[in-house]
Amino acid sequence: MPHRRILSLWFPRLGAERLIRIDPLLGERPFAVVDSDGPAQTLSSLSRAASAAGLTLGQPLRDAHALCADLVTRPRVAHHEAAFLGALHRWAGKFSPWVSAEPPDGLVIDLTGCAHLFGGEEALCRQVIEDCSDLGLTARLGIADTLGTAWALARYTEQGIASHRSGDAIDSEAPATRSRAGKRRHWERGGAAPLTVTGPAVAHHIAPIGKSYNALSDLPIAALRLDADTLAQLGRLGLRRVGDLLGQPRAGLARRFGRGLVDRLDQATGSAPEPISPTPPPDRFAVRLSFPDPIGLAGDTEAALARMTDRLCARLETRARGARTLRIEAHRCDHSMQWLTVTAATAHHDPERWLPLLAMKIDEIDAGPGIDMLRLEATGHEPLHQRTRAGHAEAAARGQSRATRGAAMEDLIGRLGARIGMEAITRRHPGQSHIPEKTALTLAAAWSEPAEHWPAPVAPRPLTLWTPEPVTAESGTCPPIRFRWRGRDFRCLNATGPERIAPEWWLDDPNWRSGARDYWQVETDRGDRLWLYYAHGAAISEGWFCHGLFA
């Protein structure tokens, strides 16, 4: 049985270099990715130019701008970085089928029995170095018998060891030295050294088989993946290197620092197992159908899609998934391909509901010289939960009728969406606000449920609302007898009100900076029923405005 070998692959500039790949101009100047740490903004990833300018990870953005005036920054988007790491995870599958991600910027590859396929570990490292250089990524590689040692070699081989002076020794220093002790950085007082990236863009370190002790001895104790409190305690005792701990009795270390330190030591040296769980591949649901002779008739295409839909829906039902979006690929004889997408209002695995939507797309397929192969893939799918109806026969019948009506509405939304686009179909939902403009929300019909009930308004609301328009009238809080609006003169015959509405105090809405409003329903001599209000004035001056029209 081959000896176990682990490759730890670290991308210390993943966030910055992902954006530089999109916009190469960012790499010409000091560039950093900024993340929010509570109310503060700190640097989460740096380009090589930013590191050369003296910036460090975790540095406050304000200090970074003071140190480097021409620094260019972009906000961090965590899910985009995770997607990029997922793409690198798929790339790493060429070296071994046993690959695991270490978010946010690392991969672990089990090379056991695989390195000889690339000519040995050195040749494999050269292949990884070449690929990373082509991708424009900075990478650090470490290969060892254990995951802990490989992880440490990739991240800490080039790191310096912090000063052996302990923070507890400050009391015995000279007064002049003690006065400057408070200005020392945290790693000079016993903490972990700052993690910096120097040297070439890609570097690798290989520990010989069975030499984990020797590879770990000269590394800082931060290479053991310990928490910050444990690192601080070890630093105060003057323990700076992993070699300072390897010869210590395990019982004493466990009593003083807990089992976490001992477990990390045993995992790094191979005394305790540390399995690698590969990331499972994503669920993919796709079927294809090849033809002995090319097809081009709409009837043949429809029959083929019907057979493929039955097979695809059966696979979805087996995994308790429902398809939301299907992708149709038509591969033609001239080695060209045309693809179309179909989206349903809800996720399901019923072929009878998918076939009408697919049939609407057949006319858009250009067969050209003929179609050799059709492929159908569920690009968007969701889990479906089994529902069991309980109760007497009449209740079950009512529930079945309600479910049938709901499915009919979903199919109608799907057919309309196939013609005009799913985003064009919307529905109204009640909003959680007493502000007239926010009492209703416009939601996409395909991604929302119908509202069960609409709350009754405190007072009647107009049929039409618009942006408040100024009304020329005499000053006063009572409805004016005569006023002018939209270039016409009106006379008030009857007024009902007032209904006072105040702005939401926790929001600064520019449209409500006029303060509280007194709304009136005003019947005019022209037959219009207007919704007027008097703004009492806050940041904006007071006055009369027209906000809507009753039926």
JOURPE-V265100 format. One record per run of one state. SS is the DSSP state (helix for helix, strand for strand, loop for the rest). FROM is the first residue (numbers start at 1). TO is the last residue. If there is no record, write none. Layout:
ss & from & to
SS & FROM & TO
SS & FROM & TO
//
This chain:
ss & from & to
loop & 1 & 5
strand & 6 & 10
loop & 11 & 13
helix & 14 & 22
loop & 23 & 23
helix & 24 & 28
loop & 29 & 30
strand & 31 & 37
loop & 38 & 39
strand & 40 & 46
loop & 47 & 47
helix & 48 & 52
loop & 53 & 59
strand & 60 & 60
helix & 61 & 67
loop & 68 & 71
strand & 72 & 75
loop & 76 & 77
helix & 78 & 92
loop & 93 & 98
strand & 99 & 102
loop & 103 & 105
strand & 106 & 110
loop & 111 & 114
helix & 115 & 118
loop & 119 & 120
helix & 121 & 135
loop & 136 & 138
strand & 139 & 144
loop & 145 & 146
helix & 147 & 156
loop & 157 & 166
helix & 167 & 172
loop & 173 & 174
helix & 175 & 179
loop & 180 & 180
helix & 181 & 183
loop & 184 & 185
helix & 186 & 189
loop & 190 & 201
strand & 202 & 206
loop & 207 & 211
helix & 212 & 217
loop & 218 & 219
strand & 220 & 220
helix & 221 & 224
loop & 225 & 227
helix & 228 & 236
loop & 237 & 240
strand & 241 & 241
loop & 242 & 242
helix & 243 & 246
loop & 247 & 249
helix & 250 & 257
loop & 258 & 258
helix & 259 & 269
loop & 270 & 285
strand & 286 & 295
loop & 296 & 297
helix & 298 & 318
loop & 319 & 320
strand & 321 & 332
loop & 333 & 336
strand & 337 & 348
loop & 349 & 350
helix & 351 & 359
loop & 360 & 361
helix & 362 & 364
loop & 365 & 370
strand & 371 & 383
loop & 384 & 392
helix & 393 & 420
loop & 421 & 421
helix & 422 & 424
loop & 425 & 425
strand & 426 & 430
loop & 431 & 435
helix & 436 & 438
loop & 439 & 439
strand & 440 & 444
helix & 445 & 447
loop & 448 & 463
strand & 464 & 473
loop & 474 & 481
strand & 482 & 485
loop & 486 & 487
strand & 488 & 501
loop & 502 & 509
helix & 510 & 512
loop & 513 & 516
strand & 517 & 524
loop & 525 & 528
strand & 529 & 535
loop & 536 & 542
strand & 543 & 549
loop & 550 & 551
//
